[in-house]
Amino acid sequence: MKTLLILGGGTGGTIIANKMVKQLDAAAWKIIVVDKQETHYYQPGYLFIPFGIYQGKDVIQPLRKYLPSGVTLINSDIEKIEPSLNKVILTSNQQEIPYDYLVIATGSHLAPEETPGLLGDGWHKNIFDFYTYEGAMALHDFLSNWKGGRMVINIAEMPIKCPVAPLEFAFLADWYFHKRGMRDKVQLIYSTPLPGAFTKPRSAALLGDILLKKNIKIEPDFAISEVDSLKNTISSYDGREISYDLLITIPVNKGAEVIERSGMGDELNFVPTDKHTLRAQKWENVFVIGDAANVPASKAGSVAHFMADVLVDNLLLQMKGHPLEPKFDGHANCYIESGFNKGILIDFNYDVEPLPGEFPLPILGPFSLLKESYINHMGKLSFRWMYWNLLLKGRFMPVTNHMSMLGKRK
């Protein structure tokens, strides 16, 4: 019997397991998913927890619930991958799992230790992240009693999971403090290593003044060098210093540590991957999905979803000894929650920047591209239902894997 081994039970790994169980003969194949967690987290929901829009229970479900009965789940961390020997060693009892084909879906994680001082005395006192369940929950408790001051939202470096989430946080903070009648008591500063909040020309032209309208000051090209939690300041390599009363950090994001231990990754532990076929560059029987790959696509759940069908098709072609098809175009589709029951939708890929228009159909929409609307806000909120009930289970989603130019205006 042959083995398809999937490392990681997050978005990408769970989708692949659900799709491949329908493609492989159960009498000839074992499908195994390895993940150290027994719980599956809806990570896009972390954004809403600090502001009381979601509660903790809204973003967690048992992982086993979303894997079909024909898939074996092993709860363990991974000690090492040995791709030259086609095997994986688990930390639990040093168990070895040989495989015929491997899908790496180990995601990415925060590495706050990469920024000097970030994990100092201020951590979870007046320094918080919202990219983890624990961070989002702790920040909710803090904000509910905060009396105001200078809130700095800082992105340490790119790439990060869901690149629009820090902007969404800034917009929701503006709404949240208005709702509490204390917006005049809060200064909002958005600090980014990029040259602006929106770096693509059409996005910048259409949305570039949205921070100004919301009275959110932007500090561009800010490459953070250290945090001083005694002075409540962050510094950049070019000598600038920003003071804060409350620091919302988006720390350095890195790939899984097992990728580093296994010698399979780049300097940030992301696996070098063919950006069109999604096969690992060095190993013919290894494929990579989602945040674990070093492809120049957005690290977001929608991208893992769009990757999945391409990866499944190419995995099946590889199993049959056929040439792979370079079909993944870097498609990403993101709702940007902008506060006050409005949202913005962007749709883009490797070669085409976000453009204005309607989505998914010309004229009819119903969603507007690069424009605030209530229906975009509802699209963002409805995605949670689609995630649990359609996307994770590998069912039909009404969005094509390849980016369509229908409804877009150049």
N, C-alpha and C positions, 0 to 999 in steps of 0.2 A: 504493500500500500504506500502511495506517495503522500507527501506532506506539504501543504501550503501553510507557512508560518507567518503570522501577522504580529508585529511588535507594536503594541499601542492600541488601546481601546477607546481613543478619543473619536472625534468626528470622522477623520479619514479612515482609521482602522475599522470602525464599526460599519461604515458604509461599504467598504470593500468586502468584509465578511458577509454581509447580507447579499451583496451582488454575486459573489463567487459561489456561495452555497447553492445558488440556482443554476450555475454553469457546470459544476463538477459532479461527476458520478460518485455518490456517497460510498459505493462499494469499492471504489478505487482510490479515493482521496480522503485524507484527514485535513480538516481546517482547524488550526489552533490559533487563538488570540492570547497574547500575554500582556497583562497590565497589572501594575502594582496596586491600582485602585479597584475597589469593588463598586465605587460610585461613579456615575457619569455626570459631568458638570456641563451645563449650558453656559459656556463662557461669555457669549454676548450679553447675557443677563446681568453679569457683574456690574456693568455700567449703571444699571438702574437701582441697585441695592442701596448705595449711599444716600440716594434721594427719596427712599421709601416707596418707590414705584413698584419694585419687586421685593419680596422677602426671600430669605434663604431657601425656603422650601420650594420656591418657584424655579430654581435652577439646578436641582439635584434629582436624580433618578438612579435606581440600581442598574449597573451596567448589564448584568445578566438579562434583564428585561428586554434589551434591545439587540440581543444576539440570538439567532435562530437555534433551535434545539440541535441541529446538526453540527454546530460549532462548539469546540471545547474551549473553555475559558480557564486559564491558569493565572491565579493572582500571585504575582511575584515580581520583584525587581529583576533587572537583567544585569548580570555581571559582565558579560562580554559576548560580542558577535565575532565569529571566526569564519568570514566568508570564503576563505580559501579551502576550508574543510567542510563547508555547508552545515554548520552547526551553531547553536546558541547555547551559552551556559547561563543558567539562572542563579540568582543569589540564594534562593531557597534550596538548601541541601545540595548546592552545586549541580543541580539536575541539568543534564545535557539533552537538547532537543535537536536531532538532525532534521534537515529540511531539503526539499527539492527546489522550492521557490520561496523567496522571502520578500515580504512587503514591510518596509520600515515606515511606521506611522508614529514615531516617538515624540513628535511635536517640538515645542520650544518651552522654555521656562525663564522666569526672571532671575537675573544674577546681580542683585544689588551690591554684592561684595566687590564688584568690579569698579565701583565708584568710591573713592576714599571718603570715609566719614558718613556715608549714607546709612550704614547700619549702626550708627552711634547712639547716643543717649536719647535722641529724638524719635527713634523708630517706634511707631505706633503710639507716640505721645503727641507730636505735632508734625510727624512725617508719616505719610500713608501712601500705599498703592491701592488701585482698584482693579488690578489685573489678576488677582487671586481671590478666591472665596473668602479666605480669612481677612485679607486686606480690605475688601469691600464691606464686610460685616463690621469690622473695627471702625472704618471710616464713617459708616452710618451712625454708629453710636456717638462718635465724636461730633459730627455735624449737627446732630439733633440738639446739642447743648452749646454749640459754638456761638459766641456773641459777636463775631465779626473780626475783621482785620485784613491783613494782606495775604491772599491766597495765591501761591505760585504753582503753576502746573508746568512741570519740567520733563521733557523727553531727553533721556541721556544720550542715546544714539540710535541710528537706524541700522538694520531693519527691526521692526517690532510687530507683535501680533496686532491685527486690526489697526492699521495706521491712522484711521480716522477717529478712533475711540478717544484719544486725548482732546481733540476738537469738540467731540460730542460732550465730553465731560465739562468743558468750559461753557458750552452753550446751556447745558442742563443746570450748571451751577448758577448762571445768570438768572435762569427761570426760577430755580429753587429759592434763591434769596429774595427775588421779587415777591414770590408767593408768600414768604415769611415776613414780608414788610421790612426787610433789613438790607436791601441791595445797596443803599447809600452808605452802609457800614462796612462794605466789602470791596476791596480792590482786587481785581482779577488780572493776573499777568500770565501770559502764555509764552513759555520759553521753549524754543525748538532749535535743534542743530541745523535745520533746513533754512533756506533763504526766505521762507514765508509760510503762512498757514496753508496756502494752496500754491503748489509749485508748477502745475501745468498751466500753459497760457490761457486756455479757454476757461478753466476753472477759476483762475486768478482774476480774469476780466469780469466774470459774472458774479463771483462770490467774494472778491478781495476786500470789500468794504464791510463785510458782515461783522467782523470783530469790532470795527470802529463803531458801528451802529449799536452794538451791545456793550460798548464801553469796556472792552477787553483789550488791554495793552499787549502788544506782541513784542517779544524780544527775539529777533531772528539770529541765525548763525551763532547760536550760543552752545558751544561745545563744553559741557560741564567737566570740570577738573576735580572738584572736591566739594564736600558739604561740611560746613562748620556748624554743628548743632548747638554749640554754646553761644555763638553769635547769631544763630538763625540766619545764615547766609549760604548761598551757593556761588561758586566762582567758576569762571570759564578760563580756557587756556590762553585767551587773548587779554586776560587781566580784568575783565568785567566782573562785577559783583552784584548779586540781587539779594535783597533782604526779604524775609518771609515771616509771617506768623504761623502759617500753615503751608506745608509743602506737600503737593500731590506729585509723586514721582512715578515716572514710567521708566524703570531701570533698564539697563542693558538686557537684551533678550539673547539667549543662547540655545543651541540644540542640546539634546540629552547628553548627559555625562557618559553614558555607555558608548556613544559614538566616538567620543574622545578616547576612552579606554581601548576601544577596538581599532583605533587608527583609521577610521573611515571618514572623518570629517575635515572641514576647513578650519580656519582659526576660530570660528564661532560655533564649531561642532555641527554644522549643517552638512548634509551628505551631497557631494558633487553629483548632480543629476542632469541628464539630458532634458533640456527645458521643453522639448516637444514630445518625446516618447515617454518620459518619466521613468526610464530605466537608469539605474546607477551607472555612472560613467565607467567604473572599473570592473563591474561584475554583471555578467549576462543574465543571471537568474535572480537578481535583486532589483526591486522596484521601490520607489519612494513617493509618498504622498503627503500633502499638507505642509505644515511648518517645518518638518524635518528636512525638506529638500532645499538646496541653495538656489533654486530657479529664481529669476528676477520678477516673480509675481508677488502680489500682495499676500501677506500671511494672514489670511482670513478664512472663516468657515466656508464662505461661498466658493472660494478657490478650491478647497479640498473637494467640495461637491462637484465642481466642474472638472476637476482632475479625474474623478473616480471612474467615469465611463471610459475615458481614454486609457487609463491604467488597466482596467479590466480587459478591454479589447486587446491591448498590447500584451498583457500577460497571457491571454489565451493564444495569441499568435505565437508567442515565444514557446509555449508548451507544445505547439504543433510544428515548431521548427520553421515558421514563416517569418519574413522580414517584418519589422515593426513599422507602424504608421505614425508619422510625426504630426499628430492632430491637435495637441494641446496648444492653444494660442495665448495662454496667460490671462484668460477671461476672469474678470472680477466684477462683482455687482454688490454695491454697498449702500445701505441707507444710512444717512447721517442725521441723527436726531438733533434738531436745532432749537428745541425748547418751545414753550407756549403752544403745544400740540401741533407742531409743524416739523417737517423733515425734508431732507434733500436726498436725491438719488443720483448716484454716479455709476456708470457702466463703461468699462474700458478693458484693454488687453495689452499685450506686449507692445504693439505698434500703434494703437489708436488711443489718444488721450480721452478723458471724459468730455463728452460733447453735449450741447443742449438738445432738447427735443422731447419726444414722448416715448414711453416704454410700457409694455413691449410692442404696442401697435401704433403706427402713425395716426395722428389726430385723435384716435380713441383713447390712447394711453392704456390704463387710467393714470399711470404715474408720470410725473414730470421730471425731466432730467435737468440737473443743475439749477433747480428752482425750488424754493420752499413751498410746501403745500401740506394741507391736512391729510390728504390721501397717502402721501409718502410717510407721514407719521404713523398712520394706521398700518401701512405695509410693514414698517419696522416692528410694531407690536405684534402683528399677526405671524411674524416669522417664527416666534417661539412655538406656536402650535404646529406649524409646518415642520419645524426642526424635529420635534419629538415624534410626530405621527407620519411624516413622509420622508424627510431627508435622511435621517439616521437609518431607517429601515430599507433604504435603497429603492424607494418607490418613485413613481413618476412625479417630477416637479415641472411646473409650467414655465421653465426657463431653459433655453438651449445651452449646451456646453460651449459651443462656439459663439463668440460675440456676433450679434447681428447688427447691421447698420440700419435696419428698419426704424423709422421714426426719428433718426438722428439728423441733425443739421450741422454741416461742416462750416 
